[in-house]
Amino acid sequence: MAQWYVKDLGKLTGVSVQTLHHYDHIGLLKPSVRLTNGYRLYSERDLLKLQQIIALKFFGFGLSQIKTLLTGNVETLGHFSVQVQFLEEKAKALLDASQALKSVISECRHDESIPWKTIIKVIEVYRMTQQLEKTWAGKVLDPEEIKQYANFETGLKTRFTAHEKKSFEENWADLVEQIRSHLDRDPKSEFGIMIAKQAMDMINDLYGREHANLKHSIWEKGFKKGQMDADHFLAPEIVTWLDQAIDVYYRGRIYGLLDQVEQNVSADLALQWHELMEEMFGDSESLKRGLIDEAMNDDRVSGVAIKWLQKLL
Protein backbone atom coordinates (compact mmCIF):
# COMPACT_ATOMS: atom_id res chain seq x y z
CA MET A 1 0.00 0.00 0.00
CA ALA A 2 1.54 3.32 -1.12
CA GLN A 3 2.25 6.07 1.41
CA TRP A 4 3.62 9.60 0.99
CA TYR A 5 5.32 12.27 3.03
CA VAL A 6 3.76 15.69 2.73
CA LYS A 7 6.38 16.90 0.25
CA ASP A 8 5.93 13.85 -1.98
CA LEU A 9 2.13 14.12 -1.92
CA GLY A 10 2.46 17.76 -2.92
CA LYS A 11 4.59 16.89 -5.94
CA LEU A 12 2.19 14.10 -6.93
CA THR A 13 -0.94 16.24 -6.82
CA GLY A 14 0.38 19.73 -7.53
CA VAL A 15 -0.84 20.97 -4.13
CA SER A 16 1.69 23.05 -2.20
CA VAL A 17 3.12 21.82 1.10
CA GLN A 18 1.82 25.02 2.72
CA THR A 19 -1.71 24.21 1.53
CA LEU A 20 -1.48 20.63 2.80
CA HIS A 21 -0.32 21.90 6.19
CA HIS A 22 -3.31 24.28 6.21
CA TYR A 23 -5.71 21.42 5.44
CA ASP A 24 -4.14 19.49 8.30
CA HIS A 25 -4.45 22.47 10.65
CA ILE A 26 -8.18 23.01 9.97
CA GLY A 27 -8.96 19.31 10.15
CA LEU A 28 -9.90 18.97 6.48
CA LEU A 29 -7.20 16.43 5.57
CA LYS A 30 -4.93 14.93 8.22
CA PRO A 31 -2.26 12.31 7.42
CA SER A 32 -3.76 9.05 8.65
CA VAL A 33 -0.54 7.02 9.08
CA ARG A 34 1.73 7.69 12.05
CA LEU A 35 5.21 6.09 12.15
CA THR A 36 6.97 5.02 15.37
CA ASN A 37 9.38 7.94 15.02
CA GLY A 38 6.46 10.37 15.10
CA TYR A 39 6.39 11.21 11.39
CA ARG A 40 3.04 11.11 9.67
CA LEU A 41 2.31 9.84 6.17
CA TYR A 42 -0.59 10.14 3.78
CA SER A 43 -2.31 6.92 2.72
CA GLU A 44 -4.03 6.02 -0.56
CA ARG A 45 -7.30 6.82 1.17
CA ASP A 46 -5.91 10.28 2.03
CA LEU A 47 -4.92 10.73 -1.62
CA LEU A 48 -8.47 9.93 -2.71
CA LYS A 49 -9.82 12.46 -0.22
CA LEU A 50 -7.37 15.11 -1.48
CA GLN A 51 -8.52 14.45 -5.04
CA GLN A 52 -12.10 14.99 -3.88
CA ILE A 53 -11.07 18.27 -2.24
CA ILE A 54 -9.37 19.40 -5.48
CA ALA A 55 -12.49 18.53 -7.48
CA LEU A 56 -14.82 20.36 -5.09
CA LYS A 57 -12.56 23.42 -5.08
CA PHE A 58 -12.68 23.41 -8.89
CA PHE A 59 -16.47 23.60 -8.67
CA GLY A 60 -16.24 26.64 -6.46
CA PHE A 61 -16.98 25.15 -3.03
CA GLY A 62 -15.37 26.82 -0.02
CA LEU A 63 -13.26 24.83 2.43
CA SER A 64 -15.94 24.83 5.12
CA GLN A 65 -18.47 23.52 2.58
CA ILE A 66 -16.01 20.85 1.42
CA LYS A 67 -15.43 19.73 5.00
CA THR A 68 -19.19 19.32 5.45
CA LEU A 69 -19.61 17.47 2.15
CA LEU A 70 -16.82 15.00 2.94
CA THR A 71 -18.30 13.99 6.27
CA GLY A 72 -20.67 11.72 4.36
CA ASN A 73 -23.65 12.82 6.45
CA VAL A 74 -25.11 15.21 3.87
CA GLU A 75 -27.07 14.83 0.67
CA THR A 76 -24.28 15.67 -1.77
CA LEU A 77 -26.36 15.93 -4.95
CA GLY A 78 -28.52 18.58 -3.31
CA HIS A 79 -25.42 20.65 -2.57
CA PHE A 80 -24.25 20.12 -6.14
CA SER A 81 -27.56 21.45 -7.46
CA VAL A 82 -27.25 24.57 -5.30
CA GLN A 83 -23.66 25.03 -6.46
CA VAL A 84 -24.72 24.76 -10.10
CA GLN A 85 -27.09 27.69 -9.59
CA PHE A 86 -24.38 29.64 -7.78
CA LEU A 87 -21.85 29.07 -10.57
CA GLU A 88 -24.36 30.01 -13.26
CA GLU A 89 -25.15 33.28 -11.45
CA LYS A 90 -21.44 33.95 -10.98
CA ALA A 91 -20.74 33.24 -14.66
CA LYS A 92 -23.53 35.60 -15.67
CA ALA A 93 -22.21 38.26 -13.32
CA LEU A 94 -18.71 37.94 -14.77
CA LEU A 95 -20.06 38.08 -18.33
CA ASP A 96 -22.09 41.19 -17.48
CA ALA A 97 -19.00 42.78 -15.92
CA SER A 98 -16.98 41.89 -19.03
CA GLN A 99 -19.58 43.45 -21.33
CA ALA A 100 -19.71 46.56 -19.15
CA LEU A 101 -15.94 46.93 -19.33
CA LYS A 102 -16.02 46.47 -23.13
CA SER A 103 -18.57 49.29 -23.39
CA VAL A 104 -16.27 51.56 -21.39
CA ILE A 105 -13.32 50.67 -23.64
CA SER A 106 -15.36 51.33 -26.79
CA GLU A 107 -16.22 54.82 -25.57
CA CYS A 108 -12.62 55.73 -24.76
CA ARG A 109 -9.86 57.00 -26.98
CA HIS A 110 -6.34 55.78 -26.26
CA ASP A 111 -5.14 59.33 -25.82
CA GLU A 112 -7.82 60.16 -23.25
CA SER A 113 -7.79 59.66 -19.50
CA ILE A 114 -9.92 56.90 -17.99
CA PRO A 115 -13.52 58.18 -17.56
CA TRP A 116 -13.94 57.14 -13.95
CA LYS A 117 -17.37 58.78 -13.68
CA THR A 118 -18.54 56.59 -16.55
CA ILE A 119 -17.02 53.50 -14.96
CA ILE A 120 -18.68 54.25 -11.62
CA LYS A 121 -22.02 54.66 -13.38
CA VAL A 122 -21.53 51.35 -15.21
CA ILE A 123 -20.82 49.61 -11.90
CA GLU A 124 -23.86 51.25 -10.32
CA VAL A 125 -26.07 50.06 -13.19
CA TYR A 126 -24.57 46.57 -12.96
CA ARG A 127 -25.25 46.33 -9.22
CA MET A 128 -28.76 47.71 -9.63
CA THR A 129 -29.43 45.14 -12.36
CA GLN A 130 -28.56 42.35 -9.94
CA GLN A 131 -30.86 43.83 -7.31
CA LEU A 132 -33.72 44.35 -9.76
CA GLU A 133 -33.63 40.70 -10.83
CA LYS A 134 -34.87 39.81 -7.33
CA THR A 135 -37.77 42.30 -7.38
CA TRP A 136 -40.92 42.80 -9.47
CA ALA A 137 -38.66 43.63 -12.42
CA GLY A 138 -37.36 40.06 -12.50
CA LYS A 139 -40.93 38.82 -13.00
CA VAL A 140 -41.99 41.48 -15.49
CA LEU A 141 -38.99 42.38 -17.65
CA ASP A 142 -36.62 40.31 -19.75
CA PRO A 143 -32.84 40.53 -19.02
CA GLU A 144 -32.24 43.28 -21.58
CA GLU A 145 -35.17 45.34 -20.26
CA ILE A 146 -33.88 44.94 -16.69
CA LYS A 147 -30.55 46.45 -17.76
CA GLN A 148 -32.42 49.26 -19.48
CA TYR A 149 -34.51 49.88 -16.37
CA ALA A 150 -31.35 50.00 -14.26
CA ASN A 151 -29.98 52.67 -16.63
CA PHE A 152 -33.29 54.51 -16.41
CA GLU A 153 -33.33 54.48 -12.59
CA THR A 154 -29.69 55.57 -12.42
CA GLY A 155 -30.39 58.44 -14.79
CA LEU A 156 -33.31 59.66 -12.70
CA LYS A 157 -30.90 60.64 -9.93
CA THR A 158 -29.42 63.38 -12.07
CA ARG A 159 -32.38 64.19 -14.37
CA PHE A 160 -34.64 65.50 -11.62
CA THR A 161 -34.07 67.50 -8.47
CA ALA A 162 -35.53 66.35 -5.16
CA HIS A 163 -38.20 69.05 -5.52
CA GLU A 164 -39.13 67.88 -9.04
CA LYS A 165 -39.31 64.27 -7.87
CA LYS A 166 -41.57 65.21 -4.98
CA SER A 167 -43.75 67.31 -7.30
CA PHE A 168 -44.13 64.40 -9.72
CA GLU A 169 -45.12 62.00 -6.92
CA GLU A 170 -47.69 64.45 -5.57
CA ASN A 171 -49.17 65.15 -9.02
CA TRP A 172 -49.34 61.44 -9.81
CA ALA A 173 -51.07 60.73 -6.50
CA ASP A 174 -53.59 63.48 -7.26
CA LEU A 175 -54.26 62.01 -10.71
CA VAL A 176 -54.77 58.51 -9.30
CA GLU A 177 -57.16 59.95 -6.73
CA GLN A 178 -59.13 61.67 -9.51
CA ILE A 179 -59.53 58.33 -11.25
CA ARG A 180 -60.49 56.61 -8.01
CA SER A 181 -63.15 59.22 -7.36
CA HIS A 182 -64.61 58.95 -10.87
CA LEU A 183 -64.51 55.24 -11.64
CA ASP A 184 -68.23 55.47 -12.41
CA ARG A 185 -67.51 57.77 -15.36
CA ASP A 186 -66.89 56.37 -18.83
CA PRO A 187 -63.11 56.21 -19.49
CA LYS A 188 -63.89 56.77 -23.19
CA SER A 189 -65.55 60.12 -22.45
CA GLU A 190 -63.95 63.53 -22.80
CA PHE A 191 -63.14 63.35 -19.10
CA GLY A 192 -61.35 60.02 -19.60
CA ILE A 193 -59.37 61.36 -22.56
CA MET A 194 -58.36 64.41 -20.50
CA ILE A 195 -57.13 62.19 -17.66
CA ALA A 196 -55.30 59.93 -20.11
CA LYS A 197 -53.53 62.90 -21.66
CA GLN A 198 -52.45 64.15 -18.25
CA ALA A 199 -51.22 60.69 -17.30
CA MET A 200 -49.28 60.17 -20.54
CA ASP A 201 -47.77 63.66 -20.44
CA MET A 202 -46.39 62.85 -16.99
CA ILE A 203 -45.26 59.33 -17.86
CA ASN A 204 -43.69 60.32 -21.19
CA ASP A 205 -41.80 63.14 -19.48
CA LEU A 206 -40.57 60.64 -16.88
CA TYR A 207 -39.41 57.92 -19.29
CA GLY A 208 -38.54 60.04 -22.29
CA ARG A 209 -38.44 58.61 -25.80
CA GLU A 210 -35.24 56.76 -24.97
CA HIS A 211 -37.15 54.44 -22.63
CA ALA A 212 -40.59 54.51 -24.29
CA ASN A 213 -40.48 50.80 -25.12
CA LEU A 214 -39.63 50.09 -21.47
CA LYS A 215 -42.62 52.16 -20.37
CA HIS A 216 -44.83 50.04 -22.64
CA SER A 217 -43.46 46.74 -21.25
CA ILE A 218 -43.92 47.79 -17.63
CA TRP A 219 -47.51 48.83 -18.27
CA GLU A 220 -48.47 45.77 -20.35
CA LYS A 221 -46.60 43.06 -18.42
CA GLY A 222 -46.47 44.67 -15.00
CA PHE A 223 -49.43 46.88 -14.14
CA LYS A 224 -52.03 45.18 -16.34
CA LYS A 225 -51.05 41.73 -15.04
CA GLY A 226 -50.82 42.76 -11.38
CA GLN A 227 -47.10 42.02 -11.08
CA MET A 228 -45.93 45.28 -9.49
CA ASP A 229 -44.74 45.65 -5.91
CA ALA A 230 -46.24 47.79 -3.16
CA ASP A 231 -44.23 50.90 -4.16
CA HIS A 232 -45.68 50.81 -7.68
CA PHE A 233 -49.10 49.37 -6.90
CA LEU A 234 -52.26 50.56 -8.63
CA ALA A 235 -55.62 48.98 -7.82
CA PRO A 236 -56.79 46.71 -10.68
CA GLU A 237 -59.93 48.78 -11.28
CA ILE A 238 -57.80 51.92 -11.68
CA VAL A 239 -55.45 50.16 -14.10
CA THR A 240 -58.38 48.90 -16.18
CA TRP A 241 -60.06 52.33 -16.29
CA LEU A 242 -56.85 54.16 -17.16
CA ASP A 243 -55.90 51.59 -19.78
CA GLN A 244 -59.18 52.12 -21.60
CA ALA A 245 -58.81 55.89 -21.39
CA ILE A 246 -55.23 55.74 -22.74
CA ASP A 247 -56.34 53.48 -25.59
CA VAL A 248 -59.04 55.97 -26.65
CA TYR A 249 -56.62 58.90 -26.26
CA TYR A 250 -53.98 57.39 -28.55
CA ARG A 251 -56.53 56.02 -31.03
CA GLY A 252 -57.88 59.54 -31.36
CA ARG A 253 -54.42 60.88 -32.18
CA ILE A 254 -53.71 58.03 -34.61
CA TYR A 255 -57.03 58.42 -36.45
CA GLY A 256 -56.51 62.18 -36.47
CA LEU A 257 -53.28 61.78 -38.44
CA LEU A 258 -54.59 59.07 -40.76
CA ASP A 259 -57.68 61.14 -41.57
CA GLN A 260 -55.39 63.85 -42.92
CA VAL A 261 -53.82 61.55 -45.50
CA GLU A 262 -56.65 62.18 -47.99
CA GLN A 263 -55.71 65.87 -48.23
CA ASN A 264 -52.14 65.95 -46.97
CA VAL A 265 -49.32 63.53 -47.72
CA SER A 266 -46.51 65.92 -46.90
CA ALA A 267 -43.25 65.09 -45.22
CA ASP A 268 -44.55 66.97 -42.17
CA LEU A 269 -47.38 64.46 -41.73
CA ALA A 270 -44.93 61.56 -41.98
CA LEU A 271 -42.75 63.29 -39.38
CA GLN A 272 -45.73 63.66 -37.03
CA TRP A 273 -46.51 59.97 -37.47
CA HIS A 274 -42.94 58.92 -36.67
CA GLU A 275 -42.86 61.18 -33.61
CA LEU A 276 -46.11 59.66 -32.33
CA MET A 277 -44.72 56.13 -32.83
CA GLU A 278 -41.55 57.03 -30.96
CA GLU A 279 -43.59 58.57 -28.14
CA MET A 280 -45.62 55.37 -27.83
CA PHE A 281 -42.99 52.68 -28.48
CA GLY A 282 -39.53 54.24 -28.51
CA ASP A 283 -37.14 52.25 -30.72
CA SER A 284 -39.22 49.05 -30.70
CA GLU A 285 -39.79 48.38 -34.39
CA SER A 286 -41.88 45.29 -33.63
CA LEU A 287 -44.39 47.33 -31.59
CA LYS A 288 -44.60 50.00 -34.31
CA ARG A 289 -45.11 47.35 -36.98
CA GLY A 290 -47.80 45.71 -34.85
CA LEU A 291 -49.75 48.94 -34.62
CA ILE A 292 -49.44 49.57 -38.37
CA ASP A 293 -50.63 46.03 -39.11
CA GLU A 294 -53.62 46.64 -36.84
CA ALA A 295 -54.37 49.97 -38.56
CA MET A 296 -54.22 48.40 -42.02
CA ASN A 297 -56.90 45.91 -40.95
CA ASP A 298 -59.10 48.56 -39.37
CA ASP A 299 -62.29 49.44 -41.29
CA ARG A 300 -62.04 52.93 -39.81
CA VAL A 301 -58.85 53.56 -41.85
CA SER A 302 -59.28 54.59 -45.52
CA GLY A 303 -57.66 52.81 -48.44
CA VAL A 304 -55.53 55.88 -49.19
CA ALA A 305 -54.25 55.91 -45.59
CA ILE A 306 -53.46 52.19 -45.78
CA LYS A 307 -51.37 52.73 -48.92
CA TRP A 308 -49.61 55.61 -47.15
CA LEU A 309 -48.78 53.35 -44.18
CA GLN A 310 -47.43 50.69 -46.55
CA LYS A 311 -45.09 53.27 -48.04
CA LEU A 312 -43.90 54.22 -44.57
CA LEU A 313 -42.92 50.62 -43.96
C-alpha positions as CSV (number, residue, x, y, z in Angstrom):
1,M,0.0,0.0,0.0
2,A,1.5,3.3,-1.1
3,Q,2.3,6.1,1.4
4,W,3.6,9.6,1.0
5,Y,5.3,12.3,3.0
6,V,3.8,15.7,2.7
7,K,6.4,16.9,0.2
8,D,5.9,13.8,-2.0
9,L,2.1,14.1,-1.9
10,G,2.5,17.8,-2.9
11,K,4.6,16.9,-5.9
12,L,2.2,14.1,-6.9
13,T,-0.9,16.2,-6.8
14,G,0.4,19.7,-7.5
15,V,-0.8,21.0,-4.1
16,S,1.7,23.0,-2.2
17,V,3.1,21.8,1.1
18,Q,1.8,25.0,2.7
19,T,-1.7,24.2,1.5
20,L,-1.5,20.6,2.8
21,H,-0.3,21.9,6.2
22,H,-3.3,24.3,6.2
23,Y,-5.7,21.4,5.4
24,D,-4.1,19.5,8.3
25,H,-4.4,22.5,10.7
26,I,-8.2,23.0,10.0
27,G,-9.0,19.3,10.2
28,L,-9.9,19.0,6.5
29,L,-7.2,16.4,5.6
30,K,-4.9,14.9,8.2
31,P,-2.3,12.3,7.4
32,S,-3.8,9.1,8.7
33,V,-0.5,7.0,9.1
34,R,1.7,7.7,12.0
35,L,5.2,6.1,12.2
36,T,7.0,5.0,15.4
37,N,9.4,7.9,15.0
38,G,6.5,10.4,15.1
39,Y,6.4,11.2,11.4
40,R,3.0,11.1,9.7
41,L,2.3,9.8,6.2
42,Y,-0.6,10.1,3.8
43,S,-2.3,6.9,2.7
44,E,-4.0,6.0,-0.6
45,R,-7.3,6.8,1.2
46,D,-5.9,10.3,2.0
47,L,-4.9,10.7,-1.6
48,L,-8.5,9.9,-2.7
49,K,-9.8,12.5,-0.2
50,L,-7.4,15.1,-1.5
51,Q,-8.5,14.4,-5.0
52,Q,-12.1,15.0,-3.9
53,I,-11.1,18.3,-2.2
54,I,-9.4,19.4,-5.5
55,A,-12.5,18.5,-7.5
56,L,-14.8,20.4,-5.1
57,K,-12.6,23.4,-5.1
58,F,-12.7,23.4,-8.9
59,F,-16.5,23.6,-8.7
60,G,-16.2,26.6,-6.5
61,F,-17.0,25.1,-3.0
62,G,-15.4,26.8,0.0
63,L,-13.3,24.8,2.4
64,S,-15.9,24.8,5.1
65,Q,-18.5,23.5,2.6
66,I,-16.0,20.9,1.4
67,K,-15.4,19.7,5.0
68,T,-19.2,19.3,5.4
69,L,-19.6,17.5,2.2
70,L,-16.8,15.0,2.9
71,T,-18.3,14.0,6.3
72,G,-20.7,11.7,4.4
73,N,-23.6,12.8,6.5
74,V,-25.1,15.2,3.9
75,E,-27.1,14.8,0.7
76,T,-24.3,15.7,-1.8
77,L,-26.4,15.9,-4.9
78,G,-28.5,18.6,-3.3
79,H,-25.4,20.6,-2.6
80,F,-24.2,20.1,-6.1
81,S,-27.6,21.5,-7.5
82,V,-27.3,24.6,-5.3
83,Q,-23.7,25.0,-6.5
84,V,-24.7,24.8,-10.1
85,Q,-27.1,27.7,-9.6
86,F,-24.4,29.6,-7.8
87,L,-21.9,29.1,-10.6
88,E,-24.4,30.0,-13.3
89,E,-25.1,33.3,-11.5
90,K,-21.4,33.9,-11.0
91,A,-20.7,33.2,-14.7
92,K,-23.5,35.6,-15.7
93,A,-22.2,38.3,-13.3
94,L,-18.7,37.9,-14.8
95,L,-20.1,38.1,-18.3
96,D,-22.1,41.2,-17.5
97,A,-19.0,42.8,-15.9
98,S,-17.0,41.9,-19.0
99,Q,-19.6,43.5,-21.3
100,A,-19.7,46.6,-19.2
101,L,-15.9,46.9,-19.3
102,K,-16.0,46.5,-23.1
103,S,-18.6,49.3,-23.4
104,V,-16.3,51.6,-21.4
105,I,-13.3,50.7,-23.6
106,S,-15.4,51.3,-26.8
107,E,-16.2,54.8,-25.6
108,C,-12.6,55.7,-24.8
109,R,-9.9,57.0,-27.0
110,H,-6.3,55.8,-26.3
111,D,-5.1,59.3,-25.8
112,E,-7.8,60.2,-23.3
113,S,-7.8,59.7,-19.5
114,I,-9.9,56.9,-18.0
115,P,-13.5,58.2,-17.6
116,W,-13.9,57.1,-14.0
117,K,-17.4,58.8,-13.7
118,T,-18.5,56.6,-16.5
119,I,-17.0,53.5,-15.0
120,I,-18.7,54.3,-11.6
121,K,-22.0,54.7,-13.4
122,V,-21.5,51.4,-15.2
123,I,-20.8,49.6,-11.9
124,E,-23.9,51.2,-10.3
125,V,-26.1,50.1,-13.2
126,Y,-24.6,46.6,-13.0
127,R,-25.3,46.3,-9.2
128,M,-28.8,47.7,-9.6
129,T,-29.4,45.1,-12.4
130,Q,-28.6,42.3,-9.9
131,Q,-30.9,43.8,-7.3
132,L,-33.7,44.4,-9.8
133,E,-33.6,40.7,-10.8
134,K,-34.9,39.8,-7.3
135,T,-37.8,42.3,-7.4
136,W,-40.9,42.8,-9.5
137,A,-38.7,43.6,-12.4
138,G,-37.4,40.1,-12.5
139,K,-40.9,38.8,-13.0
140,V,-42.0,41.5,-15.5
141,L,-39.0,42.4,-17.6
142,D,-36.6,40.3,-19.8
143,P,-32.8,40.5,-19.0
144,E,-32.2,43.3,-21.6
145,E,-35.2,45.3,-20.3
146,I,-33.9,44.9,-16.7
147,K,-30.5,46.5,-17.8
148,Q,-32.4,49.3,-19.5
149,Y,-34.5,49.9,-16.4
150,A,-31.3,50.0,-14.3
151,N,-30.0,52.7,-16.6
152,F,-33.3,54.5,-16.4
153,E,-33.3,54.5,-12.6
154,T,-29.7,55.6,-12.4
155,G,-30.4,58.4,-14.8
156,L,-33.3,59.7,-12.7
157,K,-30.9,60.6,-9.9
158,T,-29.4,63.4,-12.1
159,R,-32.4,64.2,-14.4
160,F,-34.6,65.5,-11.6
161,T,-34.1,67.5,-8.5
162,A,-35.5,66.4,-5.2
163,H,-38.2,69.0,-5.5
164,E,-39.1,67.9,-9.0
165,K,-39.3,64.3,-7.9
166,K,-41.6,65.2,-5.0
167,S,-43.8,67.3,-7.3
168,F,-44.1,64.4,-9.7
169,E,-45.1,62.0,-6.9
170,E,-47.7,64.5,-5.6
171,N,-49.2,65.1,-9.0
172,W,-49.3,61.4,-9.8
173,A,-51.1,60.7,-6.5
174,D,-53.6,63.5,-7.3
175,L,-54.3,62.0,-10.7
176,V,-54.8,58.5,-9.3
177,E,-57.2,59.9,-6.7
178,Q,-59.1,61.7,-9.5
179,I,-59.5,58.3,-11.3
180,R,-60.5,56.6,-8.0
181,S,-63.1,59.2,-7.4
182,H,-64.6,58.9,-10.9
183,L,-64.5,55.2,-11.6
184,D,-68.2,55.5,-12.4
185,R,-67.5,57.8,-15.4
186,D,-66.9,56.4,-18.8
187,P,-63.1,56.2,-19.5
188,K,-63.9,56.8,-23.2
189,S,-65.5,60.1,-22.5
190,E,-64.0,63.5,-22.8
191,F,-63.1,63.4,-19.1
192,G,-61.3,60.0,-19.6
193,I,-59.4,61.4,-22.6
194,M,-58.4,64.4,-20.5
195,I,-57.1,62.2,-17.7
196,A,-55.3,59.9,-20.1
197,K,-53.5,62.9,-21.7
198,Q,-52.5,64.2,-18.2
199,A,-51.2,60.7,-17.3
200,M,-49.3,60.2,-20.5
201,D,-47.8,63.7,-20.4
202,M,-46.4,62.8,-17.0
203,I,-45.3,59.3,-17.9
204,N,-43.7,60.3,-21.2
205,D,-41.8,63.1,-19.5
206,L,-40.6,60.6,-16.9
207,Y,-39.4,57.9,-19.3
208,G,-38.5,60.0,-22.3
209,R,-38.4,58.6,-25.8
210,E,-35.2,56.8,-25.0
211,H,-37.2,54.4,-22.6
212,A,-40.6,54.5,-24.3
213,N,-40.5,50.8,-25.1
214,L,-39.6,50.1,-21.5
215,K,-42.6,52.2,-20.4
216,H,-44.8,50.0,-22.6
217,S,-43.5,46.7,-21.3
218,I,-43.9,47.8,-17.6
219,W,-47.5,48.8,-18.3
220,E,-48.5,45.8,-20.3
221,K,-46.6,43.1,-18.4
222,G,-46.5,44.7,-15.0
223,F,-49.4,46.9,-14.1
224,K,-52.0,45.2,-16.3
225,K,-51.0,41.7,-15.0
226,G,-50.8,42.8,-11.4
227,Q,-47.1,42.0,-11.1
228,M,-45.9,45.3,-9.5
229,D,-44.7,45.6,-5.9
230,A,-46.2,47.8,-3.2
231,D,-44.2,50.9,-4.2
232,H,-45.7,50.8,-7.7
233,F,-49.1,49.4,-6.9
234,L,-52.3,50.6,-8.6
235,A,-55.6,49.0,-7.8
236,P,-56.8,46.7,-10.7
237,E,-59.9,48.8,-11.3
238,I,-57.8,51.9,-11.7
239,V,-55.5,50.2,-14.1
240,T,-58.4,48.9,-16.2
241,W,-60.1,52.3,-16.3
242,L,-56.8,54.2,-17.2
243,D,-55.9,51.6,-19.8
244,Q,-59.2,52.1,-21.6
245,A,-58.8,55.9,-21.4
246,I,-55.2,55.7,-22.7
247,D,-56.3,53.5,-25.6
248,V,-59.0,56.0,-26.7
249,Y,-56.6,58.9,-26.3
250,Y,-54.0,57.4,-28.6
251,R,-56.5,56.0,-31.0
252,G,-57.9,59.5,-31.4
253,R,-54.4,60.9,-32.2
254,I,-53.7,58.0,-34.6
255,Y,-57.0,58.4,-36.5
256,G,-56.5,62.2,-36.5
257,L,-53.3,61.8,-38.4
258,L,-54.6,59.1,-40.8
259,D,-57.7,61.1,-41.6
260,Q,-55.4,63.9,-42.9
261,V,-53.8,61.6,-45.5
262,E,-56.6,62.2,-48.0
263,Q,-55.7,65.9,-48.2
264,N,-52.1,65.9,-47.0
265,V,-49.3,63.5,-47.7
266,S,-46.5,65.9,-46.9
267,A,-43.3,65.1,-45.2
268,D,-44.5,67.0,-42.2
269,L,-47.4,64.5,-41.7
270,A,-44.9,61.6,-42.0
271,L,-42.7,63.3,-39.4
272,Q,-45.7,63.7,-37.0
273,W,-46.5,60.0,-37.5
274,H,-42.9,58.9,-36.7
275,E,-42.9,61.2,-33.6
276,L,-46.1,59.7,-32.3
277,M,-44.7,56.1,-32.8
278,E,-41.5,57.0,-31.0
279,E,-43.6,58.6,-28.1
280,M,-45.6,55.4,-27.8
281,F,-43.0,52.7,-28.5
282,G,-39.5,54.2,-28.5
283,D,-37.1,52.2,-30.7
284,S,-39.2,49.0,-30.7
285,E,-39.8,48.4,-34.4
286,S,-41.9,45.3,-33.6
287,L,-44.4,47.3,-31.6
288,K,-44.6,50.0,-34.3
289,R,-45.1,47.4,-37.0
290,G,-47.8,45.7,-34.9
291,L,-49.8,48.9,-34.6
292,I,-49.4,49.6,-38.4
293,D,-50.6,46.0,-39.1
294,E,-53.6,46.6,-36.8
295,A,-54.4,50.0,-38.6
296,M,-54.2,48.4,-42.0
297,N,-56.9,45.9,-41.0
298,D,-59.1,48.6,-39.4
299,D,-62.3,49.4,-41.3
300,R,-62.0,52.9,-39.8
301,V,-58.9,53.6,-41.9
302,S,-59.3,54.6,-45.5
303,G,-57.7,52.8,-48.4
304,V,-55.5,55.9,-49.2
305,A,-54.2,55.9,-45.6
306,I,-53.5,52.2,-45.8
307,K,-51.4,52.7,-48.9
308,W,-49.6,55.6,-47.2
309,L,-48.8,53.4,-44.2
310,Q,-47.4,50.7,-46.5
311,K,-45.1,53.3,-48.0
312,L,-43.9,54.2,-44.6
313,L,-42.9,50.6,-44.0
